[in-house]
Amino acid sequence: MKIILIILSAIVLVFIAIQLYATNGQESIESYPYTVMKKYDTFEIRSYEASLFTSVKLSTKGYEESSSKGFSILAGYIFGGNDRNEKIAMTSPVAMSLEDSMTMMFMVPKKFKKENLPQPGNSEIQFREEPAKTVAAISFGGWANDEKIELYKEQLKEALDAEGIQYTSRFFFLGYNPPYDIVNRKNDIIVELEAEYFNLIPKQ
């Protein structure tokens, strides 16, 4: 019995150490910069800065089918699968377009410009410049799956319709945590707003 308690205590300590390491690591990761312009009960309006991304378009459908394949391709590039064998820092969040054919994107650290990025060894990887945009965002915790993503996407659409806020068809999933994070997991569904709405939102 004593041995079992010692083993369980060791497992708990290892688990706590991993979570603390993950939390500290997340704080040092460069993130996709935005400003909150207005908060509602269930969602908020954000203004994102123009940013550069690496991206890969996937033939598979759905988050669960596409996420691991897309992550593997893009991670291969930033972990040295390029013409300079250069490692590029991971950023947060990982973004996926919610379309029939999904596109996964990693934000490029701000120190890089498109002209000085190492070239991918995988021809499926493209550089994608996302312009500044205004979006509506809804957040949820835990691990993401297709059902949750669809649920919160519909909740966001219903909330925007109720407020009379016009939005486009450009929805994205944003995931902020590595797989080994257990607590404080964060996910967002965002949608770009129609251009005529941008200047009608007062900053808070």
C-alpha positions as CSV (number, residue, x, y, z in Angstrom):
1,M,0.0,0.0,0.0
2,K,2.8,2.3,0.9
3,I,4.5,1.7,-2.4
4,I,1.3,2.5,-4.3
5,L,1.0,5.8,-2.4
6,I,4.5,6.7,-3.3
7,I,4.0,5.9,-6.9
8,L,0.7,7.9,-7.0
9,S,2.4,10.9,-5.3
10,A,5.2,10.7,-7.8
11,I,2.7,10.7,-10.7
12,V,0.9,13.7,-9.2
13,L,4.2,15.6,-8.8
14,V,5.2,14.9,-12.4
15,F,1.7,16.0,-13.6
16,I,2.0,19.3,-11.6
17,A,5.5,19.9,-12.9
18,I,4.4,19.4,-16.6
19,Q,1.4,21.8,-16.1
20,L,3.7,24.5,-14.5
21,Y,6.2,24.1,-17.3
22,A,3.4,24.4,-19.9
23,T,2.0,27.5,-18.2
24,N,5.4,29.2,-18.1
25,G,6.1,28.2,-21.7
26,Q,2.8,29.6,-22.9
27,E,3.6,33.0,-21.3
28,S,6.8,33.3,-23.4
29,I,5.2,32.4,-26.7
30,E,4.5,35.2,-29.2
31,S,0.8,35.6,-29.8
32,Y,-1.5,36.9,-32.6
33,P,-1.9,40.6,-31.5
34,Y,-5.4,42.1,-31.0
35,T,-7.3,44.7,-29.1
36,V,-10.7,44.1,-27.5
37,M,-13.1,46.8,-28.9
38,K,-16.3,45.8,-27.2
39,K,-17.6,43.1,-24.9
40,Y,-21.0,41.4,-25.0
41,D,-22.4,38.8,-22.6
42,T,-21.2,35.8,-24.7
43,F,-18.8,37.2,-27.2
44,E,-16.5,40.2,-27.9
45,I,-15.4,42.3,-30.8
46,R,-11.7,42.3,-31.5
47,S,-9.4,44.2,-33.9
48,Y,-6.5,42.1,-35.1
49,E,-3.2,43.5,-36.5
50,A,-2.0,42.5,-40.0
51,S,0.2,39.4,-39.6
52,L,2.1,36.9,-41.7
53,F,1.3,33.1,-41.5
54,T,2.6,29.9,-42.8
55,S,-0.3,27.8,-44.1
56,V,-1.3,24.5,-45.6
57,K,-4.6,23.7,-47.3
58,L,-5.9,20.3,-46.5
59,S,-8.1,18.0,-48.6
60,T,-9.6,16.5,-45.4
61,K,-12.8,17.8,-43.8
62,G,-13.5,18.6,-40.2
63,Y,-11.2,19.6,-37.3
64,E,-10.5,16.1,-35.9
65,E,-9.5,14.7,-39.3
66,S,-7.5,17.7,-40.4
67,S,-5.8,19.1,-37.3
68,S,-3.1,16.4,-36.7
69,K,-2.2,16.3,-40.4
70,G,-1.9,20.1,-40.8
71,F,0.0,20.5,-37.5
72,S,2.5,17.8,-38.6
73,I,3.2,19.5,-41.9
74,L,3.6,23.0,-40.5
75,A,5.6,21.8,-37.4
76,G,8.0,20.1,-39.8
77,Y,8.7,23.4,-41.4
78,I,9.3,25.4,-38.2
79,F,11.3,22.6,-36.6
80,G,13.9,22.8,-39.5
81,G,12.3,21.4,-42.6
82,N,13.4,24.3,-44.8
83,D,16.2,25.3,-47.1
84,R,18.3,26.7,-44.1
85,N,17.5,23.9,-41.7
86,E,16.5,26.8,-39.4
87,K,14.2,26.4,-36.4
88,I,11.4,29.0,-36.1
89,A,9.8,29.7,-32.8
90,M,6.3,28.4,-32.2
91,T,3.5,31.0,-31.8
92,S,0.0,31.0,-30.5
93,P,-2.8,30.3,-31.4
94,V,-2.9,27.7,-34.1
95,A,-5.6,28.8,-36.6
96,M,-7.8,26.8,-38.9
97,S,-10.3,28.1,-41.4
98,L,-13.7,26.5,-41.0
99,E,-14.5,25.8,-44.7
100,D,-15.2,22.8,-46.8
101,S,-11.5,22.3,-47.3
102,M,-9.7,23.5,-44.2
103,T,-6.5,25.6,-44.0
104,M,-4.2,25.4,-41.0
105,M,-2.0,28.4,-40.2
106,F,0.9,29.2,-37.8
107,M,1.6,32.9,-37.3
108,V,5.2,33.9,-38.3
109,P,7.2,35.6,-35.5
110,K,7.3,39.4,-36.0
111,K,11.1,39.4,-36.5
112,F,10.6,37.7,-39.9
113,K,9.4,39.3,-43.1
114,K,8.1,37.3,-46.0
115,E,11.3,38.1,-47.9
116,N,13.7,36.7,-45.3
117,L,11.8,33.5,-44.3
118,P,13.5,30.2,-45.0
119,Q,11.8,28.4,-47.9
120,P,9.7,25.3,-47.0
121,G,11.0,21.9,-48.0
122,N,7.3,20.9,-48.4
123,S,5.7,22.5,-51.5
124,E,2.2,22.3,-49.8
125,I,3.3,25.1,-47.4
126,Q,2.4,28.7,-48.5
127,F,3.1,32.1,-46.9
128,R,-0.2,33.9,-46.3
129,E,-0.5,37.6,-45.4
130,E,-3.6,38.2,-43.3
131,P,-4.7,41.9,-43.3
132,A,-5.8,43.8,-40.3
133,K,-9.4,42.7,-39.5
134,T,-12.3,43.2,-37.1
135,V,-13.9,40.0,-35.8
136,A,-16.4,38.7,-33.4
137,A,-15.0,36.0,-31.0
138,I,-16.5,33.4,-28.7
139,S,-14.4,31.3,-26.4
140,F,-14.7,27.9,-24.8
141,G,-12.5,25.6,-22.7
142,G,-11.4,22.0,-22.8
143,W,-10.3,20.0,-25.8
144,A,-11.8,21.0,-29.1
145,N,-13.7,18.6,-31.4
146,D,-16.0,18.9,-34.4
147,E,-19.1,19.0,-32.3
148,K,-17.9,21.7,-30.0
149,I,-16.6,23.8,-32.8
150,E,-20.0,23.6,-34.6
151,L,-21.9,24.3,-31.4
152,Y,-20.0,27.5,-30.6
153,K,-20.0,28.6,-34.2
154,E,-23.8,28.4,-34.2
155,Q,-23.9,30.2,-30.8
156,L,-21.8,33.0,-32.2
157,K,-24.0,33.4,-35.2
158,E,-27.1,33.5,-33.1
159,A,-25.6,36.1,-30.8
160,L,-24.5,38.3,-33.7
161,D,-27.9,38.0,-35.4
162,A,-29.6,39.0,-32.1
163,E,-27.4,42.1,-32.0
164,G,-27.9,42.9,-35.7
165,I,-24.2,42.6,-36.3
166,Q,-23.4,41.7,-39.9
167,Y,-20.6,39.1,-40.5
168,T,-18.9,37.4,-43.4
169,S,-18.6,33.6,-44.1
170,R,-15.0,33.6,-42.9
171,F,-15.0,31.6,-39.7
172,F,-11.8,30.4,-38.0
173,F,-11.0,28.1,-35.1
174,L,-8.1,29.3,-32.8
175,G,-6.5,26.8,-30.4
176,Y,-4.1,28.1,-27.8
177,N,-2.7,25.1,-25.9
178,P,-0.4,22.2,-26.7
179,P,-1.9,18.7,-26.3
180,Y,-0.3,18.1,-22.9
181,D,-2.0,21.0,-21.3
182,I,-4.8,19.7,-19.0
183,V,-6.0,22.8,-17.2
184,N,-6.9,26.3,-18.4
185,R,-7.3,25.3,-22.0
186,K,-8.7,28.0,-24.3
187,N,-10.2,27.9,-27.7
188,D,-11.9,30.6,-29.8
189,I,-14.3,30.7,-32.8
190,I,-13.9,34.0,-34.7
191,V,-15.7,35.4,-37.7
192,E,-14.7,38.5,-39.7
193,L,-17.3,41.2,-39.7
194,E,-18.6,43.0,-42.7
195,A,-16.5,46.0,-43.7
196,E,-19.2,48.6,-43.2
197,Y,-19.5,47.6,-39.5
198,F,-15.8,48.3,-38.6
199,N,-16.1,52.0,-37.9
200,L,-19.4,51.7,-36.0
201,I,-17.9,50.0,-32.9
202,P,-16.6,52.4,-30.2
203,K,-13.5,51.2,-28.4
204,Q,-14.0,50.5,-24.7
